[in-house]
Amino acid sequence: MAGRLFGVEVRIHAFFLLLLALGMTWAAVAGLNPMRMLVLWGLLLLAVLIRETARALAAAWFGLELRGILLLPTGGLMSFTTLEATEIATQAKIQRRMALVGPAASVGAGLLLAGLILSSAPGVNLMGRPWVSPAHLLRSLVWINVLLGLINLLPALPLDGGHMLEMSDASGKQGAQETPAGASHALARLWGFGGGFSRWAAIGLIVSGILLSNMWYGVWLGLIGAFMLIGARMEGQGMLIQSEVDTVRMRDVMLTQFSTLSASDTLEDALQRAVHTLQDVFPVVRGDTLVGSVSRQNILEALAAEGNSYVQGVMTRSFQTAQPDDSLVKTLRRILGDQGAQLVPVMDGERIVGIVTPQNLSQSMGLLNQSRRFRRAEN
């Protein structure tokens, strides 16, 4: 499920829907009112939205332009539109401040709602047990927000407490110098799904939920632990992928050894050139000027349909260029609407210095990723 709010893509993770399915199943088995269970699920979604709205406002305050937010039952995972925003967001100072916003917003919302409820309906017992139950929706409205804030203070990723602890540890090791990319790798490596306190804390909650005599609280503890495992893995991978991909420039993946065709070449001559290269798409030039592109498939189809003619008659004249230092992600977003794009010429002034095609991009990215892993292992 997805939508847009103020230009930010808001997506609800499938586990939110799984939680709804589990709740409705529980209602059927326990003889509870299914509509009340649906409302309780909606209250949890509302609490997460309140928390993430506060974090989105904080991100805007820090000048971070959001691309999207993925909502999980324990909070949300943010992604940013630019490399600069990603780098700022991963600085220890910003991480710590952002980590305080979520719990403060949730606990503050819970206390505000408690005050409003007690002032308008003083007979409501907000301290009764269970705190969260479909039978007591007003009480649940307060405690879902309070507990969401307190849970996020646990020192385990992807919760806010884990971010604060990890950033404090990173600052202690690095001193005054902050290295955003290094912090991202440390987060994924030390605190992610693959090991560390986060994983064991989540497993501990799941086991505690199974062993707890009160089945209602046990289910909630188990679900929180499961969402922590899922969120830690998603955030560890997501931050690593985003930090890796957003730093890739066109020069990193472009082909620098390539063949060009002349607009005045015949199709038969062009086909002979294509025989001696693995290149699928060719820039077409007129003198030193780039005028289009043509693929091997276009050449074959034109020869079969119309016989020998000139490259300029079958070439694609619509194309968009890039600079060597342009971001690969930004460039791909810019050209996605151009359905006829078969390659991206990389220009240094008026001179074509490289090309990127769909065929070479996947292989180049794979090799680049391996190269970066080797360099990190050496360091």
C-alpha angles and dihedrals in degrees: 000000000000144000141161127252119184089340094309118118109233115196129183113218117235090244088070087061090044088054089053091050091050091048093051090047090050090050091052093048096043095042094244126153105270092208090057090050089051090051090049089054089049090052090055090050089049091051091052090048091052091051095046093045089057091048091048090053089049090050090052089049089056091048096252113148109213123220096186149328125227111206119219125175089255096047139292141297116224130210126191134220100228140039090237092055091048091051092049092047092054094053112114093235094054093041092056093049093046089048090058095050097065099053091040091053093047096046091041091051090049093051092045091051090047090054093048093048095047092047094050100031109021092172093070111107103220093175096056124114135284095039093199117040138132087235093064108038099166091052089045091051090060099040097044089061094043094046092045088057094046094045090054089057091066109115095244132098137280085028121092093248089059091052092051092049094044093048091048089052092047092049091050092053097042099039114204093342115093121200110188097190091048091051090053092052092046090051093052094042104041104028106025134100094286095070147313135088095312093064095046093046090053092047089048091055091049092050091045089052091052093048097042112110093216102077094198094057090038092059091050093049091048093049092049090052091049092050090049090055092048095043094047091053094045094047094044091051095037095052091045093048094045094047091047099045097040091057094055114109128198091251089060095062107021122114109244096183107063142133128242130204128216120238087233095054116113118240091246091054090047091051091052089053090049091053091065098051138056089221114122100191127039131202110233118218136186104206104315094334122101108229106165149316137259133192129220088244092055090053093050094046093048092049091050094047105037108009125233118350138135130298092235089066095060104028123112109246096188113085141137124221134211138203122241093248095046116119112257091219094051092046094051091048090051095053099039091096091056100088093183095056110125098165141005113229113214110217132199099195105307094338123094108227102170147352135223120205131177088248096056099035098075093047093045092050091050092051092044090052091051091048092053091048091053091050092049091049091052091051 
